[in-house]
């Protein structure tokens, strides 16, 4: 059920976020996008906890595979959630640093890496090998989530 909800959220996000190039969004739009972005990221965190639960013996493999699919699919949506004008300068409550727009290509690559690490985890989960599953999950957290948050997100968020 959770996977269906997250899939709807991801689909909604992909369809609702529209901006072109370097256009800066209005403050009202920045606030709306920031709210949507927070919901989106919280859902990704829930997916990570679902996978961790499987690796700890609390969830089943099907739930973990579904959560991994959500992460893999969501990765391509991340750049669209960060149009110019939605960072800490416009919205102090957000953790989005100016480094995102100053290093846009690297930001896009970080989002892509999340998808790649999620695909690696998906393969490991399908294999049934606990050691490769644990290693792939660790790489997903370190390189996928952490690779972006360590550079592009304010520490206090």
N, C-alpha and C positions, 0 to 999 in steps of 0.2 A: 504493500500500500504506500509506504513512504517513497518508494521509487517512482510510483505513478505521480505523486505530488511533486517530487523534485523534477521529473520530466516535464510536467506542466509549467513549473517555474522557469526552467531553462527555456522551454519553447516560448513562453511569454516574454522572457528577457530578450531572446533573439529577435522577436517580432516587434517589441516596443521601443527598443533603443535605436534611434535613427539620428545620425548626425553626419555631416559631410566634411571630410578633410580637417582643416585647421579651424573651422568655425567654432567660436566659443559660445557655449549655451548660456541662456539667461539664468539668473539666480534661481528663479522658480523651477526651471527645468533641471538645474544642477541639484537642487534639493530633492526633487523627485527621483532623479537618477541615483543619487547617493542613498536614498532610502531603499530603492530596488536593489542596488548593489550590496547593501548590508544584508538583505534577505537572501540574496543569491549566495553570498559568501558563507552565511550561517548554514545554508543547506549543504554547501560543499563540506563544511566542518562536520555536519551530521553524517555525511557519506564516509568521511575518514573514520569517524567513531564506529560506524557500522562495520567497516573492514577490520578495524582493530578488535572489535568484539568477536569477529569470526576467528581472527588469529589467536585470541585468548579463549576460544571455545564457547563463547556466549551466543553467537549468531551462526546461521548455516551458510554454506558456500553460495547458495543461490542469492542470498541477500548481499553477500560480499561482492559477487560478480555484478549484480545490478548497481550497487553503489560505485564500483569501479567504472562501470559504463557511464554513469552520470558524470563522474569527474572527467573522463576522457572526452565526452561530448561537450561538457561545459567549457573546456579549455579554449575552444575557438571563440566563445562568446565574450571572454574576459576583456579583450581590447575595446570592444564596443561599449563596455560599461564605463569607460574612462575617457569621455570626450574632454577636450580642453575646457577649463572653467569649472571643473568638479573636484579640484584639489583643496588642500588646506588653506590656500589663500582666499578662496571663495567661501569655503565651508570648514571652519576650524574643527568641527566635530568629526570630520573624516580623517582617515589616516593616509590618504593618498598624497604622496610627496610630489613636488615638482619634478623630481628625477624621472617620473613616468614620461612626461612630455619632453623633457630635455634629452632623454635617451629612449625615444619611442621604439626604435628598432629592437633594442635590447629588451624592452618591456614585452613586445610582441613575441620575441624569442622565448622569454621566460614563460609566457602563457602556453606557447607551443610545447615547451619542455614538460609542463604539467601533463599535457595530453599524451606525450610520449612515455612518460613514467607511468601514467595510468594504464596505457596499453601494455607496458612491460608487466605490470602487476596483474592485469587481466590474464596474460599468458601464464604467469606463475600460478595464479589461482586455478586455472584450468588444468595445470599439470598435476596438482595435488601434492607437490613437494613442499613441505613445510619450511625448509631452509630457504628455498628460492622465494617463497611467498614472503617470508619475513624480510629478506634482503630487498625485495622489490618494494615492499611497503615502506621500509626505511628510506630507500632512494626517492620514493614519491614524496614523502614528508620533507626530506632534506632538500632535494633539488627542485621538486615541483612546487610545493607550497612555500617552503623556506627560501628557495631561490628567488622568488618574487618578493615575499614579505621582508626579507633581510635588506633589500635594496630600495624597494619602492613604497614601503609602508612605514609610517611613523612608529617608533618603539612603544609609545604609550597607548596604542590602539589594539 
